[in-house]
């Protein structure tokens, strides 16, 4: 980050938000927004929640829950992105608009912060379910391919025996 509150991201660069009161304007590029938990200063698994385009403003997110887990936004560029940090720029209206655009399901009942944490948990369960289904499907497909190969060899063996 430069002294002028501009953040430039490219490739695998990331930026972790520090203050809930800040906001971020996407000056150029496409910004991927993730939620990431920190326990004992160690980052956990991040979960994607939103893709922001040039001109969009994203609220800051820095929250400590009742289990002393710190939650943050993690920004990453799709290719490259420039972001302007707007200190003290986050407002209730901005948070509500962002929550709606990002499809945060429980923000109205739980509030912005807890709504984001709930969304993270929903996303992780969904992602884990997809991974397990994919592994199960891969095993099923592998077994089916092996069965077809075995059947092909059986047919070939029968065919050779009939030729004699």
C-alpha positions in Angstrom: 0.0 0.0 0.0 1.3 3.5 -0.8 1.1 6.5 1.4 -1.7 7.8 -0.7 -4.0 5.0 0.4 -3.8 3.2 -2.9 -3.4 -0.6 -3.0 -2.1 -2.3 -6.1 -2.7 -6.1 -6.4 -1.6 -8.5 -9.1 -1.1 -12.2 -9.5 -1.2 -13.9 -6.2 -1.1 -10.7 -4.1 -3.6 -10.4 -1.3 -4.7 -7.6 1.0 -6.3 -8.3 4.4 -8.7 -5.7 5.8 -7.8 -4.3 9.3 -10.6 -1.9 10.3 -14.4 -2.4 10.1 -14.8 1.4 9.6 -12.8 1.5 6.3 -14.1 1.2 2.8 -12.4 0.3 -0.5 -13.1 1.6 -4.0 -12.1 -0.6 -6.9 -10.2 1.9 -9.1 -9.4 -0.6 -11.8 -9.5 -4.3 -12.5 -11.6 -7.0 -10.8 -11.4 -7.7 -7.1 -12.2 -11.0 -5.6 -13.5 -10.8 -2.0 -13.1 -13.6 0.4 -13.8 -14.1 4.1 -11.0 -15.5 6.1 -10.9 -16.5 9.8 -7.8 -16.1 12.0 -7.3 -18.2 15.2 -4.2 -17.5 17.3 -3.0 -15.3 14.5 -3.1 -18.2 12.0 -5.2 -17.8 8.9 -7.9 -20.4 8.3 -9.5 -21.5 5.1 -10.8 -18.6 3.0 -14.2 -18.6 1.3 -15.1 -16.6 -1.8 -18.2 -14.3 -1.4 -18.1 -11.6 -4.1 -16.5 -10.3 -7.3 -16.2 -6.5 -7.4 -15.8 -4.5 -10.6 -14.3 -1.1 -11.3 -16.2 1.7 -9.5 -17.7 -0.5 -6.8 -17.1 0.3 -3.1 -16.6 -2.5 -0.6 -17.0 -2.0 3.2 -14.2 -3.0 5.5 -14.6 -6.1 7.6 -12.7 -6.8 10.9 -14.6 -8.6 13.5 -13.9 -10.7 16.6 -16.6 -13.2 17.5 -17.5 -14.7 20.9 -15.0 -17.5 20.3 -12.2 -15.0 19.9 -11.9 -15.8 16.3 -10.9 -12.8 14.2 -12.6 -12.4 10.8 -11.4 -10.3 7.9 -11.9 -9.7 4.2 -9.2 -11.0 2.0 -8.9 -9.2 -1.3 -7.2 -10.7 -4.4 -7.1 -9.5 -8.0 -8.5 -11.5 -10.8 -5.5 -10.4 -12.8 -4.6 -6.9 -11.6 -6.5 -4.4 -9.5 -6.1 -1.0 -8.0 -8.0 -0.1 -4.8 -8.4 3.1 -3.0 -8.6 2.8 0.8 -11.2 5.2 2.2 -10.5 5.6 5.9 -13.7 5.7 8.0 -15.7 5.3 4.8 -17.8 2.4 5.8 -21.5 3.2 6.5 -24.5 1.2 7.5 -26.0 1.8 4.0 -22.8 0.6 2.3 -22.7 -2.6 4.4 -26.4 -3.3 3.6 -25.9 -2.7 -0.1 -22.9 -4.9 -0.1 -24.6 -7.7 1.8 -27.5 -7.7 -0.7 -25.2 -7.7 -3.7 -23.0 -10.5 -2.2 -26.1 -12.6 -1.3 -25.3 -12.7 2.4 -28.4 -14.6 3.6 -28.6 -13.8 7.3 -27.3 -10.2 7.5 -30.8 -8.7 8.3 -31.4 -11.1 11.2 -27.8 -11.4 12.4 -26.3 -8.1 11.5 -23.5 -7.5 9.0 -20.7 -9.1 10.9 -22.5 -12.2 12.1 -24.2 -12.5 8.7 -20.8 -12.7 7.0 -19.6 -15.3 9.5 -22.8 -17.4 8.9 -22.3 -17.0 5.2 -18.7 -18.3 5.6 -20.0 -21.3 7.4 -22.7 -22.0 4.8 -20.1 -21.7 2.0 -17.6 -24.1 3.8 -20.3 -26.7 4.3 -21.4 -26.4 0.7 -17.8 -26.6 -0.6 -17.1 -29.6 1.6 -20.3 -31.3 0.3 -19.2 -30.6 -3.2 -15.7 -32.0 -2.6 -17.2 -35.2 -1.0 -19.7 -35.7 -3.9 -16.9 -35.2 -6.4 -14.7 -37.7 -4.7 -17.6 -40.2 -4.5 -18.5 -39.6 -8.1 -14.9 -40.0 -9.2 -14.7 -43.4 -7.4 -18.0 -44.4 -9.1 -16.8 -43.4 -12.5 -13.5 -45.1 -12.0 -15.2 -48.3 -10.9 -17.5 -48.1 -14.0 -14.5 -47.6 -16.3 -12.7 -50.5 -14.8 -15.8 -52.7 -15.2 -16.0 -51.7 -18.9 -12.4 -52.6 -19.4 -12.9 -56.0 -17.7 -15.9 -56.6 -19.8 -14.0 -55.6 -23.0 -11.3 -58.1 -22.1 -13.9 -60.8 -21.4 -15.6 -60.3 -24.7 -12.2 -60.3 -26.5 -11.2 -63.5 -24.8 -14.6 -65.1 -25.7 -14.2 -63.9 -29.2 -10.7 -65.4 -29.5 -11.9 -68.7 -28.1 -14.7 -68.8 -30.6 -12.3 -68.2 -33.5 -10.4 -71.5 -32.8 
